[in-house]
Amino acid sequence: MSLVQAPVEGRLDAAGRLIAADPPLAELHARAGGSAGGVLSVPQIAALARLAKRLRITVSRAAIAADGEQDLDLWVRAEPEGEGVALSITGWTPRAPVAAPPPDREQDFLRAAADWIWETDDTLRITALSAGASTAIGRLPNDLIGKQLTRLFRFREGEDGALPLLNALAEHGRFQGQRAELRGGREGIYLLSGVPLIDGMGRFAGFRGGATSFIGEVEAPRAARPVAPDNAFGQLLDAALRTPIHRIVDQAERLGDADALAADYQAYAGDIASAGRHLLALVDDLVDLQAIERSDFAVAAEDVDLADIARRAAGLLGLRAADRNVRIDGPGAESLAATGDFTRILQILVNLIGNAVRYSPDGGQVWLRVEREGDIACVIVADQGKGIASEDQKRIFERFERVDPTEPGGAGLGLYIARRLARAMKGELAVHSAPGQGARFTLTLPAG
């Protein structure tokens, strides 16, 4: 077919029937086997329409639709309208057919032993759950559509201290063996596997994965575990605040995505969501603070690749840096063996890189370098910010201290926690800076 320039409009009723359509959409529907007034027969467009109807938000996303011997690149905008969905489709660019994945890859990977299937968008918000999920989670799958995957699962570290899902998110790759515990009072531990979804523009669009019941050593239910007196506040704080704040952020993000809202109200919703995420970060910091100051606090001592962790941390902060027009120059392909706790090292570096991005000027750059000096391995995070005066360099590692409390940022706990974690791993965290010359933070650990 010829390239369509103007947006192509259409409308689906509550049952997904195509009750109105401009000629290009009506013709595509017919070529896909659909009948006049019948259920929309183009699965890629129909799926986005169902998602918009289910979430009650406007969904705008790239799609690839088969059209005879060729494929079409489309950009589909699906907007709930009454009981139905209004469609506006642009693009309509012919392209070579997309080859199906090898038979031993995606489908076998997900379904070989999976009890049920899940799917998320690029922010790990659930977009689909198979029917088998209902029995496992004790709730209708539709109740969780639009919620973060972390509302369904509590992810647990593997034997090596890593979180496969976190690594896959940073690299936009596939993963397996992610141990996860059901939330919401239901007992059950699952092994999750997943493959990345790529949209028609070649961009990462989320994960499709399988959940397999894990038969093995199962921990005692959380309610039955004794709570150490010096950690009770942190656990109560986490339980009391995290769920309601997650709900606030979730609802604010939905409002902010609604095209029908006036621009001012979308901005207000964005401010609410941002404030909610700030509160969640504060809860994380306070819970960590309680944990590291416990008498029995300990970290793992394992062999890690410090350069690899630095690259992963840089990947996690890539979108934030791009939003601020800041470039992160990470370490190359080299390796640097060290001894420490993988998860805690990643936590420290995410904090350091996040601070560097926050305080960098527009168009600035953040450098990550790894070095070895004798029996010491180190990661250096340097920025082009305004720098830190010598009299403030000791203070920023203290609890609830910040160089300038009037600037946007956290509660002044991140660097305190980071240094405590570094020292718990028999390492150190130090800063070298001068006003107007940026800052350089150095994390040192025992070399492997």
C-alpha positions in Angstrom: 0.0 0.0 0.0 1.1 3.6 -0.5 2.5 5.7 2.4 -0.3 7.4 4.4 0.5 10.9 5.5 -2.5 12.1 7.5 -3.5 10.4 10.9 -5.9 7.5 10.3 -8.8 7.5 12.8 -10.9 4.7 14.1 -13.1 3.7 17.0 -13.7 0.5 18.9 -16.8 -0.3 21.0 -16.7 -1.9 24.4 -16.3 -5.4 22.8 -13.4 -4.4 20.7 -15.4 -4.2 17.5 -14.3 -1.7 14.8 -17.4 0.4 14.5 -15.8 3.3 12.6 -12.6 3.6 10.6 -10.9 5.6 7.9 -10.3 3.7 4.7 -6.6 2.6 5.4 -7.5 1.1 8.8 -10.7 -0.5 7.4 -8.7 -2.0 4.6 -6.0 -3.3 6.8 -8.6 -4.8 9.1 -10.2 -6.6 6.1 -6.9 -7.9 4.7 -6.2 -9.3 8.2 -9.4 -11.3 8.0 -11.8 -9.0 9.8 -15.4 -8.3 8.8 -17.3 -5.0 8.7 -18.3 -4.2 12.3 -16.4 -7.2 13.6 -13.7 -7.4 16.3 -10.5 -5.6 15.2 -8.4 -8.3 13.5 -5.0 -6.5 13.6 -3.6 -8.0 16.8 -0.9 -5.3 17.5 -3.4 -2.5 17.4 -6.1 -4.4 19.2 -3.7 -5.2 22.1 -2.8 -1.6 22.6 -6.5 -0.7 22.6 -7.2 -3.3 25.2 -4.3 -1.9 27.3 -5.6 1.6 27.1 -9.2 0.5 28.0 -7.9 -1.6 30.9 -5.7 1.1 32.4 -8.1 4.0 31.5 -5.2 6.0 30.2 -4.0 7.1 26.7 -1.4 4.7 25.3 0.8 5.9 22.5 3.3 3.4 21.2 5.1 2.1 18.1 3.8 -1.1 16.6 4.6 -3.4 13.7 1.6 -4.9 11.8 1.7 -7.6 9.2 0.1 -6.6 5.9 0.2 -9.4 3.3 3.8 -9.9 2.2 5.2 -6.9 4.0 5.1 -5.3 7.5 4.0 -1.8 8.4 5.7 0.5 10.9 2.9 2.3 12.8 2.5 4.7 15.7 -0.7 3.9 17.5 -2.5 6.3 19.9 -5.3 4.6 21.8 -7.5 6.8 24.0 -10.4 5.5 26.2 -13.6 7.2 25.1 -16.8 6.3 26.9 -17.0 2.5 26.9 -14.8 2.2 23.8 -11.4 3.3 22.5 -10.6 6.0 19.9 -7.6 5.2 17.6 -5.3 7.6 15.8 -2.6 5.9 13.8 0.3 7.5 11.9 3.4 6.2 10.3 2.2 3.5 7.9 5.7 3.0 6.6 6.3 -0.3 4.7 9.3 -2.3 5.9 10.8 -5.7 5.3 9.1 -8.4 7.3 10.5 -8.9 10.8 11.9 -12.4 11.2 10.4 -14.6 13.9 12.7 -15.4 16.8 14.4 -18.8 16.6 12.1 -21.5 18.0 14.4 -22.3 20.8 14.7 -18.8 22.1 11.8 -16.6 23.4 8.8 -19.0 23.4 10.7 -22.1 24.8 12.6 -19.9 27.2 9.3 -18.6 28.7 7.0 -21.5 28.5 9.1 -24.6 29.0 8.4 -24.8 32.7 6.6 -21.6 33.6 3.5 -21.8 35.7 2.2 -18.5 34.3 3.3 -15.6 32.1 3.7 -11.9 32.9 4.6 -8.8 30.9 5.7 -5.3 31.7 6.4 -2.0 30.0 9.9 -0.3 30.1 9.2 1.0 33.7 8.4 -2.5 35.0 4.7 -1.6 35.2 2.6 -4.8 34.6 0.7 -4.8 31.3 -0.4 -8.4 31.2 -0.7 -11.5 33.4 -1.8 -14.9 32.1 -4.9 -16.7 33.6 -2.7 -19.0 35.7 -1.6 -16.1 37.8 -5.0 -15.7 39.4 -4.7 -19.0 41.4 -1.1 -18.2 42.5 -1.6 -14.6 43.7 -5.2 -15.0 45.0 -6.3 -11.9 43.1 -7.7 -11.2 39.6 -4.9 -10.4 37.2 -6.7 -7.2 36.1 -6.4 -5.8 39.7 -2.6 -5.6 39.1 -2.5 -4.3 35.6 -0.8 -0.9 35.6 0.9 -1.5 39.0 4.7 -1.9 39.4 6.1 -5.4 39.3 7.4 -4.7 42.8 3.8 -4.6 44.0 3.5 -8.2 43.1 6.9 -9.5 44.0 9.7 -8.9 46.6 12.9 -9.7 44.8 15.6 -11.6 46.6 19.3 -11.8 45.9 20.8 -14.9 44.5 23.7 -16.9 45.9 26.1 -14.5 44.4 24.2 -11.5 45.9 23.0 -10.3 42.5 19.5 -9.4 41.2 19.3 -10.8 37.7 16.2 -8.6 36.9 18.1 -5.5 37.9 21.1 -6.4 35.7 18.8 -7.2 32.8 17.0 -3.9 33.2 20.4 -2.1 33.0 21.4 -4.0 29.9 18.0 -4.4 28.2 18.8 -8.1 28.0 17.2 -11.4 29.0 17.5 -12.9 32.4 16.7 -16.1 34.4 16.9 -17.4 37.9 15.5 -14.3 39.6 14.1 -15.5 42.9 11.0 -13.6 44.0 8.6 -13.8 46.9 4.9 -13.0 46.5 3.6 -9.9 48.3 0.2 -9.3 49.8 0.2 -12.0 52.4 0.3 -15.0 50.0 3.1 -17.4 50.6 5.1 -18.6 47.6 8.5 -18.2 46.0 9.0 -18.2 42.3 11.9 -18.2 39.9 11.4 -15.5 37.2 12.8 -15.5 33.7 12.3 -12.9 31.0 13.2 -11.6 27.6 13.3 -7.9 26.5 10.5 -6.5 24.3 11.6 -4.2 21.5 9.2 -1.8 19.8 9.0 -0.9 16.2 11.5 1.9 16.6 14.1 -0.5 18.0 13.7 0.7 21.6 13.5 -1.3 24.8 9.8 -1.6 25.6 9.7 -3.9 28.7 9.9 -7.6 29.5 7.8 -10.7 28.8 8.6 -13.4 31.4 7.6 -16.6 33.1 7.1 -17.4 36.7 7.9 -20.9 37.9 7.1 -22.1 41.4 10.3 -22.7 43.4 10.5 -26.0 45.2 13.3 -25.8 47.7 14.2 -24.2 51.0 11.4 -21.8 51.8 11.9 -19.1 54.4 9.5 -18.8 57.3 6.7 -16.3 56.8 7.8 -12.8 57.6 5.1 -12.4 60.3 6.6 -15.3 62.2 10.2 -14.0 62.2 11.4 -12.3 65.3 12.1 -8.6 64.9 15.3 -7.4 66.4 14.6 -4.5 68.8 17.1 -2.2 67.1 15.6 -2.8 63.7 11.9 -2.6 64.6 11.5 1.1 63.7 12.9 0.6 60.2 10.6 -2.4 59.5 7.6 -0.6 60.9 8.4 2.6 58.8 8.9 0.5 55.7 5.6 -1.3 56.1 3.6 1.7 57.1 4.8 4.1 54.4 5.9 2.2 51.3 2.5 1.0 50.1 0.6 4.2 50.4 3.4 6.3 48.9 3.6 3.8 46.0 -0.1 4.3 45.5 0.2 8.1 45.4 3.1 7.9 42.9 1.1 5.4 40.7 -2.0 7.5 40.6 -0.1 10.7 40.0 1.8 9.1 37.1 -1.5 8.0 35.6 -2.9 11.5 35.8 0.2 12.9 34.3 -0.1 10.6 31.3 -3.7 11.5 30.7 -3.8 13.7 27.5 -7.2 14.9 28.4 -5.9 16.9 31.4 -4.9 20.5 31.0 -1.1 21.1 30.9 -1.2 22.8 34.3 -2.8 19.7 35.9 -0.4 17.4 34.2 2.4 19.4 35.7 0.8 19.2 39.1 0.5 15.5 38.8 4.2 15.3 37.8 5.2 17.3 40.9 3.2 15.0 43.1 4.8 11.9 41.5 8.2 13.5 41.9 7.6 14.3 45.6 6.3 10.7 46.1 9.5 9.2 44.6 11.5 11.6 46.9 9.6 10.2 49.9 10.2 6.6 48.8 14.0 7.4 48.5 13.8 8.8 52.0 12.1 5.7 53.3 14.9 3.6 51.7 17.5 5.7 53.3 15.9 5.5 56.8 15.5 1.8 56.5 19.1 1.4 55.4 20.2 3.7 58.2 18.5 1.4 60.8 20.1 -1.6 59.2 23.7 -0.4 59.1 23.6 0.8 62.7 22.4 -2.6 64.0 24.9 -4.5 66.1 24.6 -7.6 63.9 24.9 -5.8 60.6 27.2 -7.6 58.1 27.9 -7.5 54.4 29.1 -10.3 52.1 32.7 -10.7 51.1 32.7 -12.1 47.6 34.8 -11.8 44.5 33.4 -9.1 42.2 34.4 -7.2 39.1 34.4 -3.6 40.1 34.5 -2.3 36.5 31.4 -4.4 35.6 29.5 -3.0 38.6 30.5 0.5 37.6 29.2 -0.1 34.1 25.9 -1.5 35.5 25.5 1.5 37.8 26.1 3.9 34.9 23.5 2.1 32.8 20.9 2.5 35.6 21.4 6.2 35.6 21.6 6.6 31.8 18.0 7.9 31.4 18.3 10.4 34.3 21.5 11.7 32.8 20.0 12.0 29.4 17.0 14.0 30.8 19.5 16.5 32.3 21.7 16.5 29.2 24.6 15.0 31.0 26.9 12.4 29.5 28.3 9.5 31.6 31.7 8.3 30.5 32.0 4.8 32.0 34.9 2.4 32.2 35.7 0.5 29.1 35.8 -3.3 28.7 38.4 -3.8 31.3 38.0 -5.8 34.5 39.1 -5.1 38.1 38.8 -7.8 40.7 37.8 -6.8 44.2 36.3 -8.2 47.3 33.0 -6.9 48.6 29.2 -7.2 48.5 27.9 -6.8 44.9 24.6 -5.3 45.9 26.0 -2.8 48.3 28.8 -1.7 45.9 26.1 -1.1 43.3 24.1 0.9 45.8 27.1 3.1 46.6 27.9 3.7 43.0 24.3 4.5 42.1 24.3 7.1 44.9 27.6 8.7 43.8 26.7 8.8 40.1 23.2 10.1 40.9 24.7 12.9 42.9 27.2 13.7 40.1 24.4 13.8 37.5 22.2 16.0 39.8 25.0 18.6 40.4 26.4 18.6 36.8 25.7 21.6 34.6 23.7 21.3 31.4 25.8 19.6 28.8 28.3 18.4 31.5 30.0 15.1 31.8 30.5 12.5 34.6 33.6 10.2 34.5 33.9 6.7 36.0 37.3 5.2 36.2 38.7 2.1 37.8 42.2 1.7 39.1 44.4 -0.7 41.1 47.1 0.4 43.5 48.8 -2.6 45.1 46.2 -4.5 47.1 43.6 -1.7 46.7 41.0 -1.5 44.0 39.1 1.7 43.5 36.4 3.4 41.5 36.5 7.1 40.8 33.4 9.2 40.1 34.2 12.7 38.9 31.9 15.5 37.8 32.0 19.1 36.5 29.7 20.5 39.2 30.4 23.6 41.4 32.6 21.7 43.7 32.7 21.3 47.5 34.6 23.6 49.9 37.2 22.0 52.1 35.3 22.9 55.3 32.3 21.0 54.0 34.0 17.9 52.8 34.0 16.1 56.2 30.4 17.3 57.0 28.8 15.8 53.9 29.5 12.3 55.2 27.6 12.9 58.4 24.0 12.1 59.0 21.4 14.5 57.6 24.0 16.9 56.3 24.1 18.5 52.9 26.3 21.2 51.4 23.3 23.4 50.5 20.0 22.3 52.0 18.1 24.7 49.7 19.1 22.7 46.6 17.0 19.8 45.4 18.3 16.5 46.7 17.9 13.9 49.4 17.8 14.0 53.2 21.5 14.0 53.6 21.8 10.3 54.4 23.2 8.9 51.1 26.8 9.6 51.6 26.7 8.7 55.3 25.2 5.3 54.4 27.6 4.9 51.4 30.7 5.5 53.6 29.4 3.1 56.3 28.9 0.4 53.7 32.3 1.0 52.2 33.9 0.6 55.6 31.9 -2.5 56.4 33.5 -4.0 53.3 37.0 -3.0 54.7 37.1 -0.2 52.2 36.8 3.6 52.2 34.9 6.4 50.5 36.7 9.8 50.2 36.2 13.1 48.3 38.6 15.5 46.7 37.2 18.8 45.5 37.5 22.5 45.3 35.0 25.2 44.6 34.4 25.6 40.9 36.4 22.5 40.0 33.9 19.7 40.4 34.1 16.8 42.8 35.9 13.5 42.7 34.6 10.7 44.9 36.8 7.5 45.3 35.5 4.2 46.6 38.3 1.9 47.6 38.0 -1.8 48.4 40.4 -4.8 48.9 41.6 -5.9 45.5 40.7 -9.5 44.5 
